[in-house]
Amino acid sequence: MRKRDNRASSAAPVVPCHTRIRMAEDMSVRHSDLALVVARIDVDGAPHWLLRRHPKWGDWSLVGGHVEPDEVLDWMLTAVRESNEEMAPLRCGVDIEVEPLLDDITSWGPVASRSAHGAMTNYRVRWFQVRFLRDVAECLGRLPHADFALVPETELSSNSLVSSVAQRLLEETHRRTTTLPLAGHFEARAVPLRIAG
C-alpha cells in the first residue's frame, strides 16, 4: 500500500493574483501623520485665516507638520513644537496657547505627495487652533510680515495659492457644519498683517 504524501497539506495557501497585486499596492503607499494649527481672525466682520507661506512651495498653508516617532501618542506635542518653530518669536505658554480644534482625526488618500516626489500617500491629520494670551494685534505684529498673511475665509477654496490642507480643513468645517472659533477681532485699518486675497 502506498504511503500518503502529506506535504501538500503543509504548503503555503494559494493567494489569488488580484489579492497579491492589492497587497503590493498597499505596501507601496506612504502614510503621513500631520498636526496642523489654524488661527481665525475677524476683520471688519469677515473671518480670515492666519496662514504661513511655505518656504519650499511658496503657497499659503497652516502652521504645523509631521508627527515625529516620539510624539505618536500625543499629537499636541507636534502642534506645540511646530508652532514654536514656525510662529517665532511667539512662544507657546507665553504669547499663545495651542488647543484641540476638532475631536477626531481626518483621513484622506492615497494622493500624490509633492514632498515625496509624487509618491502616493495616505494622510491623517489632527487639527488644532491658536488662542492668544497677549494682545492679538501686538502678537500678529511680531510675526515675520513676509511669511504670514490673513486670507479671507470666503476665498480659501478659490485661491490657487492656498494649500490643499487648508482647503481640506474648510471642507471639514462645512461637512460638519462647524463654525471655527475666532482668535481676534480687528478693523481693516488696524490689521497688523497684510491681507492676501
N, C-alpha and C positions, 0 to 999 in steps of 0.2 A: 504494500500500500504506500502511495506517495505521501510524503510529509507535506503538510500545508505550509505555504510560504506566507508568513505574517508581515513581511517587510512592507507591503503596500499599506497596511493599516497604520504604520508609524510615519508614513511620508507626510510632508507638509501639505496643508489643504490647498487646493487649486483656487487661485484668486482670479475672478473674471477679468478680462482685458480692460474693460471700461473702468473697473474699480482701481486697477493698478495705475491707470492714467490719472484718475482723480486723486489718488494718494500722492503721485508725483507732483501734481499741480499744487496740492495743499502744502507740500514741503517747500515749494519754491516761492510761496507768498510770504513777504515780510510782515511782522507785527510791530506796531509802534504805539506806545502809550504816551499821551501828552496831558500836561496840566496847563490850562490857559486861563488868563486873567483879563477881565474887562472892567472899565470904569465908564459909566453912562452919565453924561453931564447935560443939564438943561441949559440951553442958550435961547433967551427970549421965548421961552415956552416950547421950544422944539428940542427933542432929545438928540444928543450927539454921542458918539463913541470915541473914547480916547484910544488912538491906535499908534503903533510904533512902526517906523519904516524899517523893513527887514534889511539888514546890512548887505545880504548877498543877493536877494531877489529884487529889492527896490520897491516892493509893494507895501501897502499899509496892512498891518496884521496885529493880532493880540499879543500882549506880553505873555511869555510862557515858553515851555519847551518840553524836551523829552524827560520822562521819569527814569532816574538812574536806578541801578540794581539795589542800592541800599535804601531806596525810597518807595519800593513797590507796595509796602504795607501802609504807607501814609503819603498820599499824593499831595497833601498840603505842604509837605516839606519841599516838594518840587516847586509849587506855586510861590512859596516864600523865597526860595533860593533864586528863582528866575526873576522875581520882582525886585529883589535887592540888586541883582546884576544889571537888569535892563532898565530899571527906573532910577538908577543912581543919578544924583546924590540922595534921593529919598530913601528912607530906611523903614523896613517893617518894624513895628513896635514903637517907632518914634514919630514918623510922619504919616504912615499909612498902616492899615491892617488888611490882611487878605482873608476873605471868608468864603465858605462854600456858596455857590450860586444855585445850581440845580442838584437835586438829591442823588441822581443816578448817573451812570456813565453813558455817553453817547458813542455808538459804534457805527462805522461805515467801511465800505471797501468790498473787495480789493480795488484800489485805484492806483494809477501810476504816480510815483513819488518823485518830485523834482530833485529832492536832496539825495535820493538814492539812484540817480541816473535812470529814472523811469521804471524802476522795479515795482512790481505790483505789491501793494501794501494794504493791510487791514489796520484801521485806526481805531483806537479807543481814547476818548477824551473825557476828562472831568473838568467842569467849568467852575471858576472862582470869580469873585468880584473884589474891587478895591473899596475900602472905606477910609476916608481921610481923617486923621487925628488932629491935624492942624488946619489953619485957614486954607481952603481949597485953592484960591487964587494964588496964594503965596507958594503952595506946593507945585502947582502946574507951572508957575513962572520959573521955577528952578530946574525944570526938565530941559534937556537939550532941545532947543527950538527946531533944529534941523531934523531931529529924529522923531518928533511927536507932532500929532495934529489931531484936531477934533473933526470927525466926519459925520455929517448929518445921517441919522438913522434911516431916513427915507431914501438915501442914495447908496446905502451899503450894498444892496443886491445888484444895482445897475452900474456901479463904479468899477471899471475894469482894473483899477489899481488897488482895490480892496481884496485881501487874500481870501481864499476859499474857506479857510477855517472860521474867519469872522462871519462870512456869509452863512456858514453852517450853523453857527450859534443863533443868528437871526431866524433861520428856518426853524430851529428847535423851539424858540420862544413863540413863533407863530403857530407851530403844530400843537403846542401845549396851551396856547392862549395865555402865556405867561408874560407879565409885564416886568421887565428888569427894574430894580430899584435905581434911583438917581443918587449919584455921589456928590452932586453940587449943582448950584444954580448961578447963572450969570446973565447980565445984559450983554448984547453983542459987542458994544463999545468997550466993555471991560474984560473981554476974554483974553487971558494971558498967552494963549497959543493960537496959531493960525487955524483957520477953518478950511479944510480941504474938501471941496465939493466938486 
